[in-house]
Amino acid sequence: MKIYKQEKAIILTGKAWQVRHMLKNYRKDYIYIKDWIKGEKTQKEKEDKF
């Protein structure tokens, strides 16, 4: 399983079950793909920092 984060894209490589598993994990941290690309966390995690 490899994850390549580019300026405007994220590429997941690996077996289908690995990619699905990683997407489920990242879904907990990021609402939208664009947030993941920018590296911004969800609103809940932003509020937890304060």
PDBQT receptor file of N, H, CA, C and O in Angstrom, charges set to zero:
ATOM      1  N   MET A   1       0.850  -1.170   0.000  1.00  0.00    +0.000 N 
ATOM      2  CA  MET A   1       0.000   0.000   0.000  1.00  0.00    +0.000 C 
ATOM      3  C   MET A   1       0.891   1.228   0.000  1.00  0.00    +0.000 C 
ATOM      4  O   MET A   1       1.757   1.393   0.860  1.00  0.00    +0.000 OA
ATOM      5  N   LYS A   2       0.661   2.077  -0.978  1.00  0.00    +0.000 N 
ATOM      6  H   LYS A   2      -0.042   1.943  -1.676  1.00  0.00    +0.000 HD
ATOM      7  CA  LYS A   2       1.403   3.324  -1.054  1.00  0.00    +0.000 C 
ATOM      8  C   LYS A   2       0.431   4.467  -1.292  1.00  0.00    +0.000 C 
ATOM      9  O   LYS A   2      -0.572   4.321  -1.990  1.00  0.00    +0.000 OA
ATOM     10  N   ILE A   3       0.752   5.611  -0.694  1.00  0.00    +0.000 N 
ATOM     11  H   ILE A   3       1.567   5.730  -0.126  1.00  0.00    +0.000 HD
ATOM     12  CA  ILE A   3      -0.048   6.811  -0.868  1.00  0.00    +0.000 C 
ATOM     13  C   ILE A   3       0.873   7.903  -1.385  1.00  0.00    +0.000 C 
ATOM     14  O   ILE A   3       1.877   8.236  -0.756  1.00  0.00    +0.000 OA
ATOM     15  N   TYR A   4       0.519   8.454  -2.535  1.00  0.00    +0.000 N 
ATOM     16  H   TYR A   4      -0.297   8.184  -3.046  1.00  0.00    +0.000 HD
ATOM     17  CA  TYR A   4       1.281   9.545  -3.127  1.00  0.00    +0.000 C 
ATOM     18  C   TYR A   4       0.433  10.804  -3.032  1.00  0.00    +0.000 C 
ATOM     19  O   TYR A   4      -0.659  10.865  -3.598  1.00  0.00    +0.000 OA
ATOM     20  N   LYS A   5       0.923  11.793  -2.328  1.00  0.00    +0.000 N 
ATOM     21  H   LYS A   5       1.810  11.743  -1.868  1.00  0.00    +0.000 HD
ATOM     22  CA  LYS A   5       0.206  13.059  -2.204  1.00  0.00    +0.000 C 
ATOM     23  C   LYS A   5       0.886  14.079  -3.103  1.00  0.00    +0.000 C 
ATOM     24  O   LYS A   5       2.045  14.437  -2.895  1.00  0.00    +0.000 OA
ATOM     25  N   GLN A   6       0.147  14.540  -4.106  1.00  0.00    +0.000 N 
ATOM     26  H   GLN A   6      -0.795  14.249  -4.275  1.00  0.00    +0.000 HD
ATOM     27  CA  GLN A   6       0.660  15.521  -5.035  1.00  0.00    +0.000 C 
ATOM     28  C   GLN A   6      -0.017  16.857  -4.777  1.00  0.00    +0.000 C 
ATOM     29  O   GLN A   6      -0.882  16.968  -3.907  1.00  0.00    +0.000 OA
ATOM     30  N   GLU A   7       0.380  17.864  -5.534  1.00  0.00    +0.000 N 
ATOM     31  H   GLU A   7       1.082  17.774  -6.240  1.00  0.00    +0.000 HD
ATOM     32  CA  GLU A   7      -0.163  19.205  -5.327  1.00  0.00    +0.000 C 
ATOM     33  C   GLU A   7      -1.681  19.262  -5.509  1.00  0.00    +0.000 C 
ATOM     34  O   GLU A   7      -2.377  19.946  -4.758  1.00  0.00    +0.000 OA
ATOM     35  N   LYS A   8      -2.187  18.538  -6.510  1.00  0.00    +0.000 N 
ATOM     36  H   LYS A   8      -1.621  17.982  -7.119  1.00  0.00    +0.000 HD
ATOM     37  CA  LYS A   8      -3.616  18.583  -6.796  1.00  0.00    +0.000 C 
ATOM     38  C   LYS A   8      -4.277  17.213  -6.792  1.00  0.00    +0.000 C 
ATOM     39  O   LYS A   8      -5.389  17.067  -7.300  1.00  0.00    +0.000 OA
ATOM     40  N   ALA A   9      -3.621  16.215  -6.234  1.00  0.00    +0.000 N 
ATOM     41  H   ALA A   9      -2.717  16.334  -5.822  1.00  0.00    +0.000 HD
ATOM     42  CA  ALA A   9      -4.194  14.869  -6.270  1.00  0.00    +0.000 C 
ATOM     43  C   ALA A   9      -3.597  14.000  -5.170  1.00  0.00    +0.000 C 
ATOM     44  O   ALA A   9      -2.537  14.292  -4.617  1.00  0.00    +0.000 OA
ATOM     45  N   ILE A  10      -4.308  12.938  -4.879  1.00  0.00    +0.000 N 
ATOM     46  H   ILE A  10      -5.169  12.701  -5.328  1.00  0.00    +0.000 HD
ATOM     47  CA  ILE A  10      -3.820  11.899  -3.984  1.00  0.00    +0.000 C 
ATOM     48  C   ILE A  10      -4.006  10.583  -4.721  1.00  0.00    +0.000 C 
ATOM     49  O   ILE A  10      -5.089  10.295  -5.229  1.00  0.00    +0.000 OA
ATOM     50  N   ILE A  11      -2.951   9.792  -4.775  1.00  0.00    +0.000 N 
ATOM     51  H   ILE A  11      -2.071  10.026  -4.362  1.00  0.00    +0.000 HD
ATOM     52  CA  ILE A  11      -2.990   8.523  -5.487  1.00  0.00    +0.000 C 
ATOM     53  C   ILE A  11      -2.775   7.403  -4.475  1.00  0.00    +0.000 C 
ATOM     54  O   ILE A  11      -1.768   7.373  -3.768  1.00  0.00    +0.000 OA
ATOM     55  N   LEU A  12      -3.729   6.490  -4.418  1.00  0.00    +0.000 N 
ATOM     56  H   LEU A  12      -4.547   6.514  -4.993  1.00  0.00    +0.000 HD
ATOM     57  CA  LEU A  12      -3.635   5.324  -3.549  1.00  0.00    +0.000 C 
ATOM     58  C   LEU A  12      -3.357   4.114  -4.417  1.00  0.00    +0.000 C 
ATOM     59  O   LEU A  12      -4.079   3.855  -5.380  1.00  0.00    +0.000 OA
ATOM     60  N   THR A  13      -2.316   3.374  -4.082  1.00  0.00    +0.000 N 
ATOM     61  H   THR A  13      -1.730   3.585  -3.300  1.00  0.00    +0.000 HD
ATOM     62  CA  THR A  13      -2.006   2.153  -4.821  1.00  0.00    +0.000 C 
ATOM     63  C   THR A  13      -1.973   0.987  -3.845  1.00  0.00    +0.000 C 
ATOM     64  O   THR A  13      -1.584   1.133  -2.686  1.00  0.00    +0.000 OA
ATOM     65  N   GLY A  14      -2.379  -0.140  -4.324  1.00  0.00    +0.000 N 
ATOM     66  H   GLY A  14      -2.696  -0.258  -5.265  1.00  0.00    +0.000 HD
ATOM     67  CA  GLY A  14      -2.389  -1.336  -3.491  1.00  0.00    +0.000 C 
ATOM     68  C   GLY A  14      -3.549  -2.216  -3.900  1.00  0.00    +0.000 C 
ATOM     69  O   GLY A  14      -4.196  -1.988  -4.922  1.00  0.00    +0.000 OA
ATOM     70  N   LYS A  15      -3.797  -3.208  -3.101  1.00  0.00    +0.000 N 
ATOM     71  H   LYS A  15      -3.271  -3.394  -2.271  1.00  0.00    +0.000 HD
ATOM     72  CA  LYS A  15      -4.921  -4.098  -3.368  1.00  0.00    +0.000 C 
ATOM     73  C   LYS A  15      -6.220  -3.368  -3.031  1.00  0.00    +0.000 C 
ATOM     74  O   LYS A  15      -6.232  -2.442  -2.220  1.00  0.00    +0.000 OA
ATOM     75  N   ALA A  16      -7.300  -3.795  -3.658  1.00  0.00    +0.000 N 
ATOM     76  H   ALA A  16      -7.290  -4.548  -4.316  1.00  0.00    +0.000 HD
ATOM     77  CA  ALA A  16      -8.582  -3.105  -3.498  1.00  0.00    +0.000 C 
ATOM     78  C   ALA A  16      -8.995  -2.999  -2.033  1.00  0.00    +0.000 C 
ATOM     79  O   ALA A  16      -9.478  -1.950  -1.606  1.00  0.00    +0.000 OA
ATOM     80  N   TRP A  17      -8.817  -4.057  -1.263  1.00  0.00    +0.000 N 
ATOM     81  H   TRP A  17      -8.425  -4.909  -1.610  1.00  0.00    +0.000 HD
ATOM     82  CA  TRP A  17      -9.220  -4.019   0.140  1.00  0.00    +0.000 C 
ATOM     83  C   TRP A  17      -8.349  -3.058   0.946  1.00  0.00    +0.000 C 
ATOM     84  O   TRP A  17      -8.822  -2.452   1.907  1.00  0.00    +0.000 OA
ATOM     85  N   GLN A  18      -7.075  -2.916   0.558  1.00  0.00    +0.000 N 
ATOM     86  H   GLN A  18      -6.691  -3.408  -0.223  1.00  0.00    +0.000 HD
ATOM     87  CA  GLN A  18      -6.187  -1.986   1.254  1.00  0.00    +0.000 C 
ATOM     88  C   GLN A  18      -6.606  -0.541   0.988  1.00  0.00    +0.000 C 
ATOM     89  O   GLN A  18      -6.634   0.284   1.901  1.00  0.00    +0.000 OA
ATOM     90  N   VAL A  19      -6.931  -0.246  -0.265  1.00  0.00    +0.000 N 
ATOM     91  H   VAL A  19      -6.909  -0.917  -1.007  1.00  0.00    +0.000 HD
ATOM     92  CA  VAL A  19      -7.353   1.104  -0.628  1.00  0.00    +0.000 C 
ATOM     93  C   VAL A  19      -8.653   1.452   0.092  1.00  0.00    +0.000 C 
ATOM     94  O   VAL A  19      -8.777   2.551   0.634  1.00  0.00    +0.000 OA
ATOM     95  N   ARG A  20      -9.621   0.541   0.110  1.00  0.00    +0.000 N 
ATOM     96  H   ARG A  20      -9.521  -0.352  -0.330  1.00  0.00    +0.000 HD
ATOM     97  CA  ARG A  20     -10.875   0.790   0.817  1.00  0.00    +0.000 C 
ATOM     98  C   ARG A  20     -10.641   1.009   2.297  1.00  0.00    +0.000 C 
ATOM     99  O   ARG A  20     -11.257   1.889   2.898  1.00  0.00    +0.000 OA
ATOM    100  N   HIS A  21      -9.766   0.226   2.887  1.00  0.00    +0.000 N 
ATOM    101  H   HIS A  21      -9.266  -0.488   2.398  1.00  0.00    +0.000 HD
ATOM    102  CA  HIS A  21      -9.459   0.365   4.314  1.00  0.00    +0.000 C 
ATOM    103  C   HIS A  21      -8.846   1.733   4.616  1.00  0.00    +0.000 C 
ATOM    104  O   HIS A  21      -9.226   2.383   5.590  1.00  0.00    +0.000 OA
ATOM    105  N   MET A  22      -7.905   2.169   3.788  1.00  0.00    +0.000 N 
ATOM    106  H   MET A  22      -7.596   1.642   2.996  1.00  0.00    +0.000 HD
ATOM    107  CA  MET A  22      -7.264   3.466   4.012  1.00  0.00    +0.000 C 
ATOM    108  C   MET A  22      -8.251   4.607   3.807  1.00  0.00    +0.000 C 
ATOM    109  O   MET A  22      -8.215   5.593   4.544  1.00  0.00    +0.000 OA
ATOM    110  N   LEU A  23      -9.134   4.490   2.815  1.00  0.00    +0.000 N 
ATOM    111  H   LEU A  23      -9.163   3.689   2.217  1.00  0.00    +0.000 HD
ATOM    112  CA  LEU A  23     -10.149   5.526   2.611  1.00  0.00    +0.000 C 
ATOM    113  C   LEU A  23     -11.079   5.629   3.813  1.00  0.00    +0.000 C 
ATOM    114  O   LEU A  23     -11.471   6.731   4.198  1.00  0.00    +0.000 OA
ATOM    115  N   LYS A  24     -11.433   4.503   4.405  1.00  0.00    +0.000 N 
ATOM    116  H   LYS A  24     -11.114   3.608   4.092  1.00  0.00    +0.000 HD
ATOM    117  CA  LYS A  24     -12.266   4.526   5.607  1.00  0.00    +0.000 C 
ATOM    118  C   LYS A  24     -11.533   5.201   6.758  1.00  0.00    +0.000 C 
ATOM    119  O   LYS A  24     -12.143   5.943   7.528  1.00  0.00    +0.000 OA
ATOM    120  N   ASN A  25     -10.240   4.955   6.884  1.00  0.00    +0.000 N 
ATOM    121  H   ASN A  25      -9.744   4.352   6.259  1.00  0.00    +0.000 HD
ATOM    122  CA  ASN A  25      -9.464   5.590   7.943  1.00  0.00    +0.000 C 
ATOM    123  C   ASN A  25      -9.353   7.100   7.742  1.00  0.00    +0.000 C 
ATOM    124  O   ASN A  25      -9.520   7.868   8.689  1.00  0.00    +0.000 OA
ATOM    125  N   TYR A  26      -9.076   7.517   6.527  1.00  0.00    +0.000 N 
ATOM    126  H   TYR A  26      -8.941   6.893   5.758  1.00  0.00    +0.000 HD
ATOM    127  CA  TYR A  26      -8.939   8.945   6.259  1.00  0.00    +0.000 C 
ATOM    128  C   TYR A  26     -10.275   9.669   6.313  1.00  0.00    +0.000 C 
ATOM    129  O   TYR A  26     -10.309  10.878   6.541  1.00  0.00    +0.000 OA
ATOM    130  N   ARG A  27     -11.370   8.956   6.110  1.00  0.00    +0.000 N 
ATOM    131  H   ARG A  27     -11.343   7.973   5.925  1.00  0.00    +0.000 HD
ATOM    132  CA  ARG A  27     -12.700   9.560   6.192  1.00  0.00    +0.000 C 
ATOM    133  C   ARG A  27     -12.955  10.102   7.598  1.00  0.00    +0.000 C 
ATOM    134  O   ARG A  27     -13.731  11.043   7.766  1.00  0.00    +0.000 OA
ATOM    135  N   LYS A  28     -12.318   9.526   8.594  1.00  0.00    +0.000 N 
ATOM    136  H   LYS A  28     -11.687   8.762   8.457  1.00  0.00    +0.000 HD
ATOM    137  CA  LYS A  28     -12.465   9.996   9.970  1.00  0.00    +0.000 C 
ATOM    138  C   LYS A  28     -11.793  11.352  10.174  1.00  0.00    +0.000 C 
ATOM    139  O   LYS A  28     -12.223  12.134  11.021  1.00  0.00    +0.000 OA
ATOM    140  N   ASP A  29     -10.744  11.635   9.406  1.00  0.00    +0.000 N 
ATOM    141  H   ASP A  29     -10.394  10.999   8.717  1.00  0.00    +0.000 HD
ATOM    142  CA  ASP A  29      -9.976  12.865   9.582  1.00  0.00    +0.000 C 
ATOM    143  C   ASP A  29     -10.364  13.982   8.629  1.00  0.00    +0.000 C 
ATOM    144  O   ASP A  29     -10.226  15.156   8.975  1.00  0.00    +0.000 OA
ATOM    145  N   TYR A  30     -10.837  13.653   7.458  1.00  0.00    +0.000 N 
ATOM    146  H   TYR A  30     -10.949  12.700   7.178  1.00  0.00    +0.000 HD
ATOM    147  CA  TYR A  30     -11.105  14.647   6.425  1.00  0.00    +0.000 C 
ATOM    148  C   TYR A  30     -12.511  14.484   5.882  1.00  0.00    +0.000 C 
ATOM    149  O   TYR A  30     -12.958  13.370   5.607  1.00  0.00    +0.000 OA
ATOM    150  N   ILE A  31     -13.204  15.603   5.730  1.00  0.00    +0.000 N 
ATOM    151  H   ILE A  31     -12.841  16.508   5.954  1.00  0.00    +0.000 HD
ATOM    152  CA  ILE A  31     -14.562  15.562   5.196  1.00  0.00    +0.000 C 
ATOM    153  C   ILE A  31     -14.518  15.426   3.676  1.00  0.00    +0.000 C 
ATOM    154  O   ILE A  31     -15.212  14.590   3.098  1.00  0.00    +0.000 OA
ATOM    155  N   TYR A  32     -13.694  16.259   3.036  1.00  0.00    +0.000 N 
ATOM    156  H   TYR A  32     -13.130  16.938   3.505  1.00  0.00    +0.000 HD
ATOM    157  CA  TYR A  32     -13.600  16.270   1.580  1.00  0.00    +0.000 C 
ATOM    158  C   TYR A  32     -12.193  15.915   1.136  1.00  0.00    +0.000 C 
ATOM    159  O   TYR A  32     -11.232  16.089   1.885  1.00  0.00    +0.000 OA
ATOM    160  N   ILE A  33     -12.080  15.415  -0.088  1.00  0.00    +0.000 N 
ATOM    161  H   ILE A  33     -12.861  15.273  -0.696  1.00  0.00    +0.000 HD
ATOM    162  CA  ILE A  33     -10.769  15.100  -0.654  1.00  0.00    +0.000 C 
ATOM    163  C   ILE A  33      -9.920  16.362  -0.740  1.00  0.00    +0.000 C 
ATOM    164  O   ILE A  33      -8.718  16.320  -0.480  1.00  0.00    +0.000 OA
ATOM    165  N   LYS A  34     -10.540  17.490  -1.105  1.00  0.00    +0.000 N 
ATOM    166  H   LYS A  34     -11.517  17.525  -1.316  1.00  0.00    +0.000 HD
ATOM    167  CA  LYS A  34      -9.786  18.743  -1.217  1.00  0.00    +0.000 C 
ATOM    168  C   LYS A  34      -9.167  19.141   0.128  1.00  0.00    +0.000 C 
ATOM    169  O   LYS A  34      -8.089  19.734   0.154  1.00  0.00    +0.000 OA
ATOM    170  N   ASP A  35      -9.834  18.822   1.245  1.00  0.00    +0.000 N 
ATOM    171  H   ASP A  35     -10.710  18.340   1.224  1.00  0.00    +0.000 HD
ATOM    172  CA  ASP A  35      -9.258  19.092   2.568  1.00  0.00    +0.000 C 
ATOM    173  C   ASP A  35      -8.044  18.216   2.814  1.00  0.00    +0.000 C 
ATOM    174  O   ASP A  35      -7.060  18.657   3.407  1.00  0.00    +0.000 OA
ATOM    175  N   TRP A  36      -8.116  16.976   2.360  1.00  0.00    +0.000 N 
ATOM    176  H   TRP A  36      -8.916  16.617   1.879  1.00  0.00    +0.000 HD
ATOM    177  CA  TRP A  36      -6.999  16.047   2.520  1.00  0.00    +0.000 C 
ATOM    178  C   TRP A  36      -5.798  16.528   1.715  1.00  0.00    +0.000 C 
ATOM    179  O   TRP A  36      -4.664  16.472   2.192  1.00  0.00    +0.000 OA
ATOM    180  N   ILE A  37      -6.043  16.999   0.500  1.00  0.00    +0.000 N 
ATOM    181  H   ILE A  37      -6.964  17.044   0.113  1.00  0.00    +0.000 HD
ATOM    182  CA  ILE A  37      -4.959  17.496  -0.350  1.00  0.00    +0.000 C 
ATOM    183  C   ILE A  37      -4.301  18.718   0.291  1.00  0.00    +0.000 C 
ATOM    184  O   ILE A  37      -3.076  18.846   0.292  1.00  0.00    +0.000 OA
ATOM    185  N   LYS A  38      -5.130  19.615   0.838  1.00  0.00    +0.000 N 
ATOM    186  H   LYS A  38      -6.125  19.511   0.838  1.00  0.00    +0.000 HD
ATOM    187  CA  LYS A  38      -4.604  20.818   1.486  1.00  0.00    +0.000 C 
ATOM    188  C   LYS A  38      -3.989  20.498   2.846  1.00  0.00    +0.000 C 
ATOM    189  O   LYS A  38      -3.163  21.258   3.350  1.00  0.00    +0.000 OA
ATOM    190  N   GLY A  39      -4.386  19.381   3.435  1.00  0.00    +0.000 N 
ATOM    191  H   GLY A  39      -5.057  18.763   3.026  1.00  0.00    +0.000 HD
ATOM    192  CA  GLY A  39      -3.870  18.994   4.739  1.00  0.00    +0.000 C 
ATOM    193  C   GLY A  39      -4.675  19.569   5.884  1.00  0.00    +0.000 C 
ATOM    194  O   GLY A  39      -4.204  19.579   7.021  1.00  0.00    +0.000 OA
ATOM    195  N   GLU A  40      -5.893  20.053   5.610  1.00  0.00    +0.000 N 
ATOM    196  H   GLU A  40      -6.276  20.045   4.686  1.00  0.00    +0.000 HD
ATOM    197  CA  GLU A  40      -6.739  20.627   6.641  1.00  0.00    +0.000 C 
ATOM    198  C   GLU A  40      -7.540  19.528   7.322  1.00  0.00    +0.000 C 
ATOM    199  O   GLU A  40      -8.056  18.621   6.669  1.00  0.00    +0.000 OA
ATOM    200  N   LYS A  41      -7.636  19.623   8.631  1.00  0.00    +0.000 N 
ATOM    201  H   LYS A  41      -7.218  20.360   9.161  1.00  0.00    +0.000 HD
ATOM    202  CA  LYS A  41      -8.401  18.642   9.390  1.00  0.00    +0.000 C 
ATOM    203  C   LYS A  41      -9.871  19.034   9.396  1.00  0.00    +0.000 C 
ATOM    204  O   LYS A  41     -10.233  20.110   8.920  1.00  0.00    +0.000 OA
ATOM    205  N   THR A  42     -10.714  18.165   9.933  1.00  0.00    +0.000 N 
ATOM    206  H   THR A  42     -10.420  17.291  10.319  1.00  0.00    +0.000 HD
ATOM    207  CA  THR A  42     -12.139  18.439  10.000  1.00  0.00    +0.000 C 
ATOM    208  C   THR A  42     -12.407  19.550  11.011  1.00  0.00    +0.000 C 
ATOM    209  O   THR A  42     -11.537  19.914  11.802  1.00  0.00    +0.000 OA
ATOM    210  N   GLN A  43     -13.608  20.070  10.968  1.00  0.00    +0.000 N 
ATOM    211  H   GLN A  43     -14.314  19.774  10.326  1.00  0.00    +0.000 HD
ATOM    212  CA  GLN A  43     -13.990  21.158  11.867  1.00  0.00    +0.000 C 
ATOM    213  C   GLN A  43     -13.898  20.699  13.320  1.00  0.00    +0.000 C 
ATOM    214  O   GLN A  43     -13.467  21.464  14.184  1.00  0.00    +0.000 OA
ATOM    215  N   LYS A  44     -14.293  19.478  13.593  1.00  0.00    +0.000 N 
ATOM    216  H   LYS A  44     -14.643  18.857  12.892  1.00  0.00    +0.000 HD
ATOM    217  CA  LYS A  44     -14.262  18.955  14.959  1.00  0.00    +0.000 C 
ATOM    218  C   LYS A  44     -12.842  18.975  15.507  1.00  0.00    +0.000 C 
ATOM    219  O   LYS A  44     -12.631  19.377  16.651  1.00  0.00    +0.000 OA
ATOM    220  N   GLU A  45     -11.877  18.553  14.721  1.00  0.00    +0.000 N 
ATOM    221  H   GLU A  45     -12.049  18.227  13.791  1.00  0.00    +0.000 HD
ATOM    222  CA  GLU A  45     -10.503  18.521  15.183  1.00  0.00    +0.000 C 
ATOM    223  C   GLU A  45      -9.920  19.924  15.338  1.00  0.00    +0.000 C 
ATOM    224  O   GLU A  45      -9.068  20.151  16.196  1.00  0.00    +0.000 OA
ATOM    225  N   LYS A  46     -10.380  20.871  14.504  1.00  0.00    +0.000 N 
ATOM    226  H   LYS A  46     -11.073  20.686  13.807  1.00  0.00    +0.000 HD
ATOM    227  CA  LYS A  46      -9.950  22.249  14.655  1.00  0.00    +0.000 C 
ATOM    228  C   LYS A  46     -10.417  22.809  15.987  1.00  0.00    +0.000 C 
ATOM    229  O   LYS A  46      -9.678  23.523  16.664  1.00  0.00    +0.000 OA
ATOM    230  N   GLU A  47     -11.657  22.480  16.362  1.00  0.00    +0.000 N 
ATOM    231  H   GLU A  47     -12.257  21.900  15.812  1.00  0.00    +0.000 HD
ATOM    232  CA  GLU A  47     -12.215  22.959  17.631  1.00  0.00    +0.000 C 
ATOM    233  C   GLU A  47     -11.528  22.305  18.818  1.00  0.00    +0.000 C 
ATOM    234  O   GLU A  47     -11.402  22.930  19.871  1.00  0.00    +0.000 OA
ATOM    235  N   ASP A  48     -11.083  21.066  18.677  1.00  0.00    +0.000 N 
ATOM    236  H   ASP A  48     -11.185  20.558  17.821  1.00  0.00    +0.000 HD
ATOM    237  CA  ASP A  48     -10.423  20.349  19.761  1.00  0.00    +0.000 C 
ATOM    238  C   ASP A  48      -9.078  20.967  20.121  1.00  0.00    +0.000 C 
ATOM    239  O   ASP A  48      -8.607  20.800  21.246  1.00  0.00    +0.000 OA
ATOM    240  N   LYS A  49      -8.458  21.672  19.191  1.00  0.00    +0.000 N 
ATOM    241  H   LYS A  49      -8.841  21.807  18.277  1.00  0.00    +0.000 HD
ATOM    242  CA  LYS A  49      -7.156  22.255  19.445  1.00  0.00    +0.000 C 
ATOM    243  C   LYS A  49      -7.223  23.413  20.430  1.00  0.00    +0.000 C 
ATOM    244  O   LYS A  49      -6.225  23.729  21.078  1.00  0.00    +0.000 OA
ATOM    245  N   PHE A  50      -8.389  24.054  20.556  1.00  0.00    +0.000 N 
ATOM    246  H   PHE A  50      -9.200  23.797  20.030  1.00  0.00    +0.000 HD
ATOM    247  CA  PHE A  50      -8.507  25.238  21.415  1.00  0.00    +0.000 C 
ATOM    248  C   PHE A  50      -8.891  24.889  22.805  1.00  0.00    +0.000 C 
ATOM    249  O   PHE A  50      -9.031  25.775  23.647  1.00  0.00    +0.000 OA
TER     250      PHE A  50
